[in-house]
Amino acid sequence: MSRPRRRFDVEFRDGAVRIVKETGRPVAHVARELGVNEGTLGNRPSRMSR
Protein backbone atom coordinates (compact mmCIF):
# COMPACT_ATOMS: atom_id res chain seq x y z
CA MET A 1 0.00 0.00 0.00
CA SER A 2 1.41 3.39 -0.95
CA ARG A 3 1.66 6.40 1.30
CA PRO A 4 -0.15 9.62 0.45
CA ARG A 5 1.99 12.13 -1.42
CA ARG A 6 3.33 14.94 0.74
CA ARG A 7 2.91 18.48 -0.54
CA PHE A 8 5.39 21.22 0.33
CA ASP A 9 4.29 24.82 0.14
CA VAL A 10 6.26 27.46 -1.72
CA GLU A 11 7.59 29.01 1.49
CA PHE A 12 9.09 25.69 2.62
CA ARG A 13 10.82 25.10 -0.71
CA ASP A 14 12.06 28.68 -0.96
CA GLY A 15 13.40 28.45 2.59
CA ALA A 16 15.26 25.28 1.74
CA VAL A 17 16.77 26.91 -1.35
CA ARG A 18 17.80 29.88 0.78
CA ILE A 19 19.64 27.49 3.11
CA VAL A 20 21.48 25.98 0.14
CA LYS A 21 22.47 29.38 -1.25
CA GLU A 22 23.47 31.01 2.05
CA THR A 23 25.45 28.09 3.44
CA GLY A 24 26.86 26.72 0.18
CA ARG A 25 26.02 23.18 1.27
CA PRO A 26 24.95 20.65 -1.38
CA VAL A 27 21.25 20.27 -2.16
CA ALA A 28 21.41 16.58 -1.23
CA HIS A 29 22.74 17.38 2.25
CA VAL A 30 20.09 20.01 2.99
CA ALA A 31 17.31 17.78 1.63
CA ARG A 32 18.44 14.92 3.85
CA GLU A 33 18.46 17.20 6.92
CA LEU A 34 14.93 18.40 6.14
CA GLY A 35 13.68 14.87 5.53
CA VAL A 36 12.70 15.39 1.91
CA ASN A 37 13.79 13.75 -1.32
CA GLU A 38 16.65 15.44 -3.12
CA GLY A 39 14.45 15.72 -6.21
CA THR A 40 12.04 17.91 -4.27
CA LEU A 41 14.74 20.57 -4.07
CA GLY A 42 16.92 19.47 -6.95
CA ASN A 43 15.86 21.98 -9.60
CA ARG A 44 14.60 24.72 -7.28
CA PRO A 45 17.87 26.68 -7.06
CA SER A 46 18.03 27.07 -10.83
CA ARG A 47 14.43 28.29 -10.90
CA MET A 48 15.09 30.77 -8.10
CA SER A 49 18.04 32.36 -9.92
CA ARG A 50 15.98 33.20 -13.03
Residue pairs with C-beta under 8 A, 6 or more apart in sequence:
6 36
8 36
8 40
13 40
13 41
13 44
14 44
14 48
16 30
16 31
16 34
16 36
16 41
16 44
17 41
17 44
17 45
17 48
19 25
19 30
20 26
20 27
20 30
20 41
20 45
21 45
21 48
23 30
27 38
27 41
27 42
27 45
28 38
30 41
31 37
31 38
31 40
31 41
31 42
32 38
